[in-house]
Amino acid sequence: MTGPPNVPDAPTDPELLAELAAAVGRPTDGLVAADAFTISDSDGPVTIIVWRFATGHEAGSDPAARLARLLVRTYTTPGAVVVDLNDDPTLRSATQAMGRSYVPVTSPTRLTGPAHVRRPAGLVALRWPHQQDELSRNLVDVLTTCRGLLAPDGCLLVSRATTTPDRRYTDDARTLLAAARRAQLRRLHHIVAVTVPLATDQFTYHTTPDEVAALHHDAAQTGGHYQDLLVFVVPVGTDA
């Protein structure tokens, strides 16, 4: 499979593709995944993946744009609908450039409007904690509504917003995962996206929680960008 400019193809692992396909009932053709280190929690095995986006002069486009394109290419198929609760121009550009339909939802009250989202979504994107207090306060309701927007093979992508240094990932994740379980969503992947002073992007699929903590510490010390992204699916057999 040929990716967009400046987004290298990740090596594919049939076992991990089968895991994702089994979780969402999607054929494995067209998905990007790789050999990965998994950990166990109450949601079952969770794959931790690190995407390092180069900032060197040979790297090409903005790392945020490369991240958006890679997410769209990994978790959707051509023609899919991408619903964005953040109205992110970078995600909008990536979605449209890759032949998907972009639907921004700028108000929590519009989430329940079926006329606004006419087709089930291949991907729903949410930044959390959200800048709108209503979305953060009513997280279970928001996640439940997001689940209702998804196609049977769709994914919910929750990006952890940049927060103050004293706010830990584990604290945010505990709240988010509890809400996701109540919304009948299963966490499948934990993606760590970081910027690094390299010439080319790199992917690491054998990643431990300790290594992730070290990446977070290094980014804080060097001023690099660090972002946690959690991918959720609706398990096969879950009632709508």
Backbone bond lengths (Angstrom), bond angles and torsions (degrees), N, CA, C in turn:
res aa  C-N    CA-C-N  psi(-1)  N-CA   C-N-CA  omega(-1)  CA-C   N-CA-C  phi
1 M - - - 1.459 - - 1.514 109.11 -
2 T 1.306 115.62 134.47 1.456 120.48 -178.34 1.515 109.73 -97.59
3 G 1.312 117.37 124.93 1.448 121.74 -178.62 1.506 111.46 -90.18
4 P 1.343 117.84 172.24 1.452 122.25 177.68 1.517 110.35 -68.94
5 P 1.326 117.84 167.50 1.465 119.99 -178.84 1.520 111.72 -56.25
6 N 1.329 115.68 140.48 1.459 123.50 174.83 1.522 114.04 69.03
7 V 1.324 117.81 10.11 1.457 120.32 175.00 1.513 107.88 -119.75
8 P 1.332 118.42 98.29 1.454 120.25 -177.98 1.513 111.63 -67.72
9 D 1.331 116.09 148.18 1.453 120.36 176.02 1.518 109.85 -70.75
10 A 1.316 116.41 135.58 1.456 120.80 173.52 1.519 108.73 -82.44
11 P 1.330 117.54 144.16 1.459 119.05 176.29 1.518 110.33 -63.80
12 T 1.307 117.64 137.05 1.452 120.62 -176.10 1.515 111.01 -95.73
13 D 1.302 115.49 144.41 1.455 122.62 179.10 1.520 107.50 -121.96
14 P 1.332 119.67 115.04 1.462 121.25 -175.86 1.521 113.49 -56.07
15 E 1.344 117.65 -34.73 1.455 119.42 -178.55 1.524 111.43 -66.58
16 L 1.340 116.78 -42.17 1.456 119.24 -179.90 1.521 110.82 -71.06
17 L 1.325 117.09 -37.54 1.459 119.92 174.87 1.524 110.22 -60.22
18 A 1.309 116.66 -40.82 1.454 120.19 178.59 1.522 111.04 -64.95
19 E 1.346 116.85 -36.16 1.466 120.91 177.50 1.520 110.80 -61.72
20 L 1.333 116.12 -47.35 1.456 119.95 179.40 1.516 110.44 -65.63
21 A 1.327 117.30 -42.28 1.458 120.79 179.81 1.524 111.11 -62.08
22 A 1.326 116.93 -39.97 1.455 120.21 179.73 1.520 111.61 -67.84
23 A 1.333 115.93 -34.50 1.465 119.85 -177.68 1.519 111.83 -69.34
24 V 1.334 116.73 -35.95 1.465 119.93 -174.35 1.516 112.69 -116.18
25 G 1.329 117.84 -3.60 1.444 120.37 -179.85 1.507 113.67 72.39
26 R 1.317 117.50 26.89 1.465 121.75 -176.62 1.524 109.78 -102.40
27 P 1.346 118.28 141.12 1.464 119.36 172.16 1.521 110.30 -59.08
28 T 1.329 117.31 152.25 1.455 120.51 -175.70 1.510 113.31 -80.14
29 D 1.314 119.47 -14.97 1.458 120.47 -178.24 1.518 110.25 -62.33
30 G 1.327 116.63 133.28 1.455 121.37 173.30 1.504 114.88 90.04
31 L 1.340 118.09 -4.34 1.453 119.66 179.33 1.515 110.26 -89.92
32 V 1.326 115.81 148.60 1.457 121.63 176.26 1.517 107.60 -109.63
33 A 1.312 116.87 126.45 1.456 120.60 176.85 1.513 107.60 -157.60
34 A 1.323 116.95 -176.98 1.457 117.69 -177.04 1.505 110.55 -160.41
35 D 1.336 114.58 167.66 1.446 121.12 174.43 1.518 108.20 -56.46
36 A 1.338 117.43 134.73 1.451 118.56 -170.03 1.516 111.57 -144.55
37 F 1.310 114.34 154.48 1.454 121.46 171.60 1.521 107.41 -87.34
38 T 1.322 118.26 131.78 1.450 120.94 -178.42 1.515 109.90 -117.30
39 I 1.309 115.31 148.93 1.452 121.43 173.29 1.514 107.44 -121.70
40 S 1.312 116.93 164.41 1.454 121.11 -179.68 1.517 109.44 -111.27
41 D 1.319 115.68 136.96 1.453 121.40 169.38 1.511 106.45 -142.61
42 S 1.322 117.67 -165.86 1.454 119.81 -175.64 1.514 112.51 -66.47
43 D 1.320 118.06 -15.03 1.455 121.11 176.58 1.522 112.08 -90.97
44 G 1.313 118.20 2.42 1.450 120.53 -176.19 1.518 110.54 92.03
45 P 1.327 117.16 -167.94 1.467 120.40 -178.05 1.523 111.54 -59.44
46 V 1.313 115.81 134.22 1.466 121.56 -179.98 1.519 108.29 -126.32
47 T 1.300 116.16 125.41 1.453 121.75 -178.94 1.521 110.35 -84.55
48 I 1.326 117.17 128.55 1.461 122.25 175.59 1.524 108.25 -105.25
49 I 1.320 115.71 121.56 1.463 122.38 -177.25 1.521 108.30 -124.16
50 V 1.314 117.50 136.97 1.467 121.54 175.25 1.520 108.70 -112.73
51 W 1.334 115.47 125.99 1.459 122.28 173.82 1.528 107.40 -110.89
52 R 1.319 116.21 115.40 1.465 121.64 177.83 1.528 108.68 -99.15
53 F 1.324 115.67 119.96 1.458 120.79 -178.39 1.523 109.56 -104.37
54 A 1.323 114.60 122.31 1.460 121.44 -173.09 1.519 111.52 -72.07
55 T 1.325 115.17 145.49 1.467 121.48 176.29 1.521 111.92 -115.39
56 G 1.342 117.80 3.65 1.461 121.05 178.96 1.514 112.32 -65.99
57 H 1.321 117.26 164.95 1.458 121.27 -173.44 1.522 112.29 -66.41
58 E 1.339 118.09 -17.85 1.453 121.12 178.61 1.527 112.51 -92.65
59 A 1.323 117.03 0.52 1.463 119.55 -172.68 1.520 112.88 -72.16
60 G 1.321 118.25 -27.32 1.457 119.86 179.24 1.509 112.11 97.66
61 S 1.331 116.99 -130.69 1.453 122.52 -170.96 1.527 111.83 -70.34
62 D 1.320 114.31 173.45 1.458 122.28 179.84 1.535 110.27 -56.59
63 P 1.345 118.81 134.39 1.465 120.23 179.13 1.525 113.24 -56.03
64 A 1.330 117.52 -36.47 1.464 119.62 179.48 1.522 111.26 -62.90
65 A 1.331 116.78 -37.36 1.462 120.41 178.33 1.525 110.61 -67.86
66 R 1.330 116.98 -39.12 1.459 119.91 178.79 1.525 110.79 -67.14
67 L 1.335 116.52 -38.44 1.457 120.17 176.69 1.526 110.52 -61.83
68 A 1.328 117.07 -46.47 1.461 120.44 -178.66 1.521 111.13 -60.92
69 R 1.329 116.80 -43.64 1.464 119.53 -179.65 1.527 111.43 -64.96
70 L 1.323 116.00 -39.90 1.458 119.23 -179.18 1.526 111.06 -66.98
71 L 1.325 117.62 -39.06 1.461 120.78 177.20 1.521 111.13 -63.62
72 V 1.330 116.52 -45.35 1.463 120.03 -179.91 1.524 110.28 -63.18
73 R 1.325 116.61 -43.42 1.459 120.14 -178.10 1.525 111.71 -67.97
74 T 1.334 116.64 -35.00 1.457 120.39 -177.27 1.519 112.08 -73.72
75 Y 1.320 116.78 -42.88 1.458 119.97 -167.66 1.519 114.84 -108.15
76 T 1.326 118.70 6.46 1.459 120.65 175.29 1.516 109.64 -137.32
77 T 1.315 114.86 167.15 1.456 122.12 173.82 1.525 108.21 -116.13
78 P 1.343 118.18 158.93 1.470 120.52 -179.09 1.527 111.68 -54.15
79 G 1.336 115.06 137.35 1.450 121.35 -179.40 1.513 114.72 88.89
80 A 1.333 117.83 -5.98 1.460 121.14 -177.95 1.522 111.16 -70.61
81 V 1.325 115.33 159.94 1.459 122.65 174.78 1.523 108.86 -94.55
82 V 1.328 116.44 132.69 1.461 122.65 174.43 1.524 107.83 -114.33
83 V 1.316 116.86 116.23 1.462 122.59 178.29 1.524 107.96 -98.67
84 D 1.326 116.12 126.42 1.466 121.13 -174.40 1.518 109.92 -120.25
85 L 1.325 116.99 114.02 1.461 121.26 178.21 1.516 112.41 -82.21
86 N 1.326 116.85 0.38 1.460 121.13 -178.38 1.519 112.80 -107.38
87 D 1.335 117.27 -12.04 1.466 122.38 -175.24 1.527 109.86 49.31
88 D 1.329 114.81 53.31 1.464 122.86 -175.15 1.526 109.64 -87.04
89 P 1.334 118.88 117.20 1.470 120.07 -178.48 1.521 113.36 -62.47
90 T 1.337 117.61 -29.48 1.463 119.95 178.43 1.523 110.84 -68.11
91 L 1.329 116.74 -44.33 1.463 120.18 177.18 1.523 110.66 -67.19
92 R 1.316 116.79 -36.89 1.464 120.17 177.58 1.531 110.43 -58.66
93 S 1.320 116.50 -48.66 1.466 120.56 -178.58 1.526 111.18 -62.26
94 A 1.339 116.26 -44.16 1.463 119.85 -179.63 1.520 111.31 -63.39
95 T 1.323 116.02 -42.53 1.462 120.61 -178.50 1.519 111.30 -62.77
96 Q 1.322 116.06 -48.91 1.454 120.08 -177.15 1.523 111.63 -68.98
97 A 1.338 116.97 -37.05 1.463 120.12 -179.77 1.520 111.98 -66.31
98 M 1.317 116.84 -24.65 1.459 120.40 -176.34 1.517 113.01 -102.84
99 G 1.338 117.05 15.89 1.453 120.60 172.16 1.508 115.12 78.03
100 R 1.330 116.93 27.22 1.451 121.44 174.09 1.526 109.19 -110.28
101 S 1.334 116.54 163.20 1.462 121.53 178.47 1.521 109.32 -95.98
102 Y 1.331 116.23 129.42 1.463 121.71 -176.77 1.520 109.53 -103.11
103 V 1.339 116.83 126.61 1.461 122.43 179.48 1.521 108.24 -125.94
104 P 1.342 118.44 106.29 1.467 119.86 176.43 1.526 110.82 -82.16
105 V 1.312 116.25 141.71 1.459 122.04 174.06 1.518 106.39 -124.08
106 T 1.313 116.49 107.02 1.462 120.80 -170.90 1.522 113.60 -97.72
107 S 1.334 117.77 -6.17 1.457 120.47 -179.34 1.521 109.21 -135.14
108 P 1.337 118.23 137.70 1.463 119.95 178.98 1.519 112.81 -56.99
109 T 1.335 117.80 -33.32 1.456 120.33 -177.59 1.517 111.99 -68.27
110 R 1.332 117.46 -20.91 1.461 120.17 -179.24 1.522 112.19 -82.99
111 L 1.318 116.82 -9.54 1.460 119.58 179.59 1.520 111.85 -61.81
112 T 1.324 116.73 -33.64 1.457 120.31 -174.86 1.512 112.32 -89.74
113 G 1.306 118.37 2.52 1.458 121.03 -178.59 1.514 111.78 -85.04
114 P 1.338 119.00 103.37 1.462 120.10 -177.95 1.514 113.02 -62.56
115 A 1.322 117.27 -25.00 1.461 119.09 179.54 1.521 111.03 -72.02
116 H 1.331 116.06 -21.34 1.463 119.06 -177.84 1.525 110.87 -79.55
117 V 1.324 117.07 -39.72 1.464 121.90 177.22 1.526 106.67 -113.30
118 R 1.318 115.54 95.82 1.463 120.48 -169.83 1.523 113.43 -80.75
119 R 1.333 117.42 -24.68 1.465 120.58 -179.30 1.520 109.52 -124.32
120 P 1.326 117.98 147.13 1.471 119.69 176.26 1.524 110.82 -56.33
121 A 1.311 115.39 144.08 1.465 121.12 -173.21 1.523 111.43 -91.41
122 G 1.331 115.00 139.07 1.454 119.76 171.07 1.514 111.74 -77.91
123 L 1.345 115.81 -25.64 1.462 121.30 179.74 1.518 108.77 -149.31
124 V 1.325 115.84 132.73 1.465 122.27 170.91 1.519 106.91 -117.38
125 A 1.326 116.91 127.12 1.467 122.15 -176.92 1.520 109.98 -110.86
126 L 1.325 115.93 131.86 1.463 122.45 -178.33 1.516 109.07 -139.03
127 R 1.313 117.56 131.15 1.463 121.87 171.82 1.528 108.06 -95.82
128 W 1.345 115.78 132.81 1.455 118.61 -177.85 1.531 109.64 -144.53
129 P 1.329 120.02 140.99 1.456 127.48 -3.96 1.525 111.60 -59.28
130 H 1.314 115.98 140.67 1.456 121.38 -172.72 1.515 110.52 -88.52
131 Q 1.343 114.53 151.68 1.463 119.24 179.83 1.528 111.57 -67.81
132 Q 1.338 117.16 -22.47 1.454 120.11 175.35 1.525 108.50 -91.47
133 D 1.325 116.32 118.98 1.459 120.83 -175.46 1.522 112.27 -57.35
134 E 1.340 116.53 -33.77 1.462 119.50 -177.22 1.522 111.43 -61.88
135 L 1.329 116.21 -37.33 1.461 119.79 178.97 1.521 111.48 -69.04
136 S 1.327 117.41 -37.78 1.458 120.09 -179.31 1.526 111.84 -74.16
137 R 1.334 117.20 -37.97 1.462 120.31 -177.87 1.523 111.49 -68.33
138 N 1.320 117.03 -41.31 1.456 122.05 -174.83 1.529 110.53 -103.07
139 L 1.331 116.27 50.47 1.455 120.86 -170.97 1.526 112.20 -62.49
140 V 1.326 118.09 -42.17 1.465 119.65 -179.50 1.521 110.40 -61.39
141 D 1.328 116.61 -44.58 1.463 120.09 179.41 1.519 111.10 -62.99
142 V 1.331 116.40 -41.41 1.465 120.09 -179.81 1.524 110.42 -64.14
143 L 1.332 117.50 -45.75 1.460 120.40 -179.74 1.524 111.37 -65.55
144 T 1.325 116.80 -36.90 1.461 120.00 177.42 1.518 110.71 -63.68
145 T 1.331 116.18 -41.79 1.459 119.99 177.77 1.520 110.79 -66.12
146 C 1.336 116.91 -40.29 1.466 120.20 176.53 1.525 110.82 -59.62
147 R 1.318 116.56 -41.44 1.469 119.88 177.85 1.519 110.86 -59.48
148 G 1.334 116.16 -38.80 1.455 119.69 178.82 1.514 113.91 -68.04
149 L 1.337 117.06 -22.27 1.460 120.84 178.81 1.521 112.43 -81.34
150 L 1.336 117.48 -18.69 1.457 121.10 -172.29 1.521 112.28 -77.00
151 A 1.326 114.90 142.75 1.454 120.69 165.58 1.528 108.41 -66.82
152 P 1.333 118.18 160.90 1.469 119.00 -179.87 1.520 113.77 -54.67
153 D 1.335 117.23 -29.63 1.468 120.30 179.59 1.519 112.07 -103.58
154 G 1.341 116.82 17.59 1.459 120.61 -175.83 1.518 113.46 -83.55
155 C 1.323 115.15 167.84 1.465 122.52 -179.88 1.524 109.94 -129.83
156 L 1.316 115.74 145.73 1.459 122.58 170.90 1.517 107.97 -103.22
157 L 1.325 116.46 124.51 1.460 122.46 179.54 1.519 108.63 -108.50
158 V 1.316 116.68 116.46 1.461 121.71 178.02 1.518 107.92 -110.27
159 S 1.325 115.85 115.66 1.463 120.46 177.17 1.518 108.37 -98.01
160 R 1.317 115.50 129.94 1.461 120.28 -179.72 1.515 108.71 -77.24
161 A 1.313 115.39 119.71 1.454 120.31 -177.87 1.518 110.44 -65.42
162 T 1.323 115.93 150.12 1.461 121.04 175.91 1.519 108.98 -61.98
163 T 1.317 116.22 128.01 1.458 120.45 -176.06 1.515 110.06 -127.01
164 T 1.305 115.63 179.22 1.457 120.65 179.49 1.523 109.66 -69.13
165 P 1.345 118.07 154.69 1.464 120.93 -176.16 1.520 114.32 -58.17
166 D 1.350 117.66 -26.98 1.455 118.92 -176.99 1.530 112.34 -84.02
167 R 1.323 116.86 0.04 1.464 120.20 177.51 1.522 107.80 -98.13
168 R 1.315 116.90 114.09 1.454 120.95 -172.56 1.526 111.21 -90.21
169 Y 1.330 114.76 151.79 1.464 120.03 176.52 1.522 110.81 -58.19
170 T 1.331 117.21 -42.11 1.457 119.85 -176.34 1.522 111.73 -61.48
171 D 1.335 117.17 -35.24 1.461 120.04 178.53 1.523 110.64 -66.39
172 D 1.343 115.92 -47.68 1.463 119.61 179.18 1.522 110.72 -64.30
173 A 1.335 116.60 -42.87 1.462 120.37 -176.99 1.521 111.35 -64.31
174 R 1.326 117.05 -37.84 1.460 119.78 -179.63 1.529 110.48 -60.52
175 T 1.325 116.44 -44.69 1.460 120.61 178.72 1.521 111.23 -65.72
176 L 1.324 115.82 -45.44 1.460 120.66 -177.16 1.526 111.64 -65.37
177 L 1.327 117.34 -44.30 1.459 120.17 -177.11 1.521 111.64 -67.93
178 A 1.325 117.15 -36.22 1.461 119.62 176.81 1.524 110.54 -63.59
179 A 1.333 116.41 -42.33 1.464 120.36 178.27 1.522 111.00 -66.41
180 A 1.324 117.23 -39.62 1.464 120.72 -179.72 1.525 111.22 -63.84
181 R 1.323 117.06 -40.27 1.466 119.10 178.43 1.522 110.88 -62.99
182 R 1.327 116.50 -40.77 1.463 119.39 177.96 1.522 111.39 -65.84
183 A 1.321 116.34 -28.05 1.467 121.09 178.11 1.524 112.24 -87.19
184 Q 1.320 117.66 5.66 1.470 123.81 178.92 1.529 111.54 61.94
185 L 1.316 115.00 45.27 1.456 121.69 174.68 1.521 108.75 -116.70
186 R 1.320 115.91 145.03 1.460 121.03 178.98 1.520 109.59 -111.88
187 R 1.338 115.64 128.53 1.466 119.48 174.26 1.522 108.65 -73.52
188 L 1.326 115.38 128.25 1.458 120.32 -177.46 1.519 112.33 -110.69
189 H 1.335 117.22 -45.63 1.463 121.63 -176.26 1.523 110.35 -130.89
190 H 1.315 115.33 146.15 1.462 123.15 168.99 1.520 106.08 -118.14
191 I 1.325 116.48 112.29 1.461 122.02 -179.81 1.522 108.28 -103.74
192 V 1.310 116.16 131.56 1.458 122.26 173.81 1.522 107.28 -110.84
193 A 1.322 116.50 116.83 1.466 121.66 179.39 1.521 108.34 -107.37
194 V 1.329 116.34 124.65 1.460 121.28 -179.06 1.522 109.18 -134.05
195 T 1.327 115.70 152.06 1.459 120.43 172.11 1.519 108.76 -98.83
196 V 1.334 114.94 140.93 1.465 120.59 -176.75 1.525 108.76 -138.52
197 P 1.336 117.96 149.84 1.472 120.96 -179.17 1.528 111.86 -79.60
198 L 1.323 116.02 64.72 1.456 122.56 179.18 1.520 109.40 -120.04
199 A 1.326 116.13 171.94 1.463 120.62 -179.55 1.518 112.49 -89.23
200 T 1.328 117.70 -25.56 1.461 121.13 -177.64 1.520 109.99 -135.23
201 D 1.326 115.28 156.03 1.451 120.89 177.93 1.527 110.12 -71.06
202 Q 1.338 115.41 150.71 1.462 120.81 179.72 1.519 109.63 -135.59
203 F 1.334 115.29 149.86 1.451 121.86 178.54 1.523 108.86 -120.79
204 T 1.323 116.17 137.15 1.459 121.11 176.28 1.520 107.99 -127.07
205 Y 1.319 115.82 126.54 1.456 119.89 -175.21 1.522 113.25 -116.49
206 H 1.302 118.56 -3.47 1.457 121.95 175.82 1.526 107.08 -109.47
207 T 1.322 116.14 77.68 1.455 121.06 -169.80 1.519 110.37 -120.68
208 T 1.317 116.34 132.18 1.459 121.77 178.68 1.525 109.51 -101.99
209 P 1.335 117.29 160.43 1.463 119.49 175.98 1.527 112.97 -56.65
210 D 1.332 117.93 -36.03 1.464 120.20 178.45 1.528 111.17 -63.67
211 E 1.329 116.75 -39.49 1.464 120.02 178.31 1.524 111.05 -66.94
212 V 1.325 116.57 -36.88 1.459 120.16 176.78 1.524 110.22 -63.92
213 A 1.328 117.17 -42.74 1.465 120.51 177.79 1.522 111.00 -60.99
214 A 1.329 117.03 -38.60 1.467 120.61 178.38 1.522 111.12 -65.67
215 L 1.329 117.35 -38.54 1.464 120.75 177.31 1.526 110.74 -62.67
216 H 1.326 115.84 -42.20 1.461 120.06 178.85 1.523 110.45 -62.23
217 H 1.325 116.34 -43.33 1.469 120.72 179.54 1.523 110.73 -63.57
218 D 1.333 116.98 -44.41 1.462 120.72 -179.26 1.522 111.14 -62.70
219 A 1.332 116.42 -41.54 1.463 119.56 179.79 1.523 111.02 -63.90
220 A 1.337 116.11 -39.01 1.462 119.63 178.72 1.521 111.40 -65.63
221 Q 1.328 116.79 -35.26 1.460 120.55 -178.16 1.523 112.39 -76.28
222 T 1.324 117.00 -33.94 1.467 120.92 -173.69 1.520 113.68 -100.17
223 G 1.324 117.17 -7.98 1.459 119.44 -177.58 1.514 113.59 81.13
224 G 1.333 117.51 12.70 1.452 120.99 177.60 1.519 111.38 -74.20
225 H 1.323 115.65 163.19 1.466 120.79 179.33 1.521 109.11 -85.75
226 Y 1.332 116.20 135.57 1.460 122.61 178.53 1.517 107.51 -135.73
227 Q 1.327 116.58 133.25 1.460 119.50 179.79 1.520 110.28 -144.93
228 D 1.340 115.35 133.34 1.458 121.72 172.85 1.518 108.62 -95.56
229 L 1.326 116.25 132.74 1.455 121.98 176.65 1.524 108.23 -128.50
230 L 1.313 116.14 128.34 1.457 121.57 -179.56 1.523 109.11 -111.99
231 V 1.317 115.55 131.99 1.458 121.77 -178.88 1.522 108.52 -108.17
232 F 1.332 115.66 126.22 1.460 122.23 179.87 1.523 109.80 -116.94
233 V 1.319 115.62 150.23 1.458 121.85 175.72 1.520 108.47 -132.06
234 V 1.327 114.86 163.03 1.459 121.29 172.14 1.524 106.82 -92.42
235 P 1.324 118.68 112.61 1.469 119.35 -177.33 1.520 111.65 -58.83
236 V 1.316 115.54 145.64 1.456 120.91 177.31 1.522 109.21 -57.56
237 G 1.330 116.08 132.90 1.451 120.66 -179.95 1.510 114.35 95.24
238 T 1.350 117.51 -4.90 1.463 120.82 178.28 1.513 109.49 -75.89
239 D 1.327 116.74 133.60 1.459 120.62 178.05 1.510 110.28 -67.94
240 A 1.330 117.10 146.65 1.465 122.12 178.25 1.511 110.54 -68.67
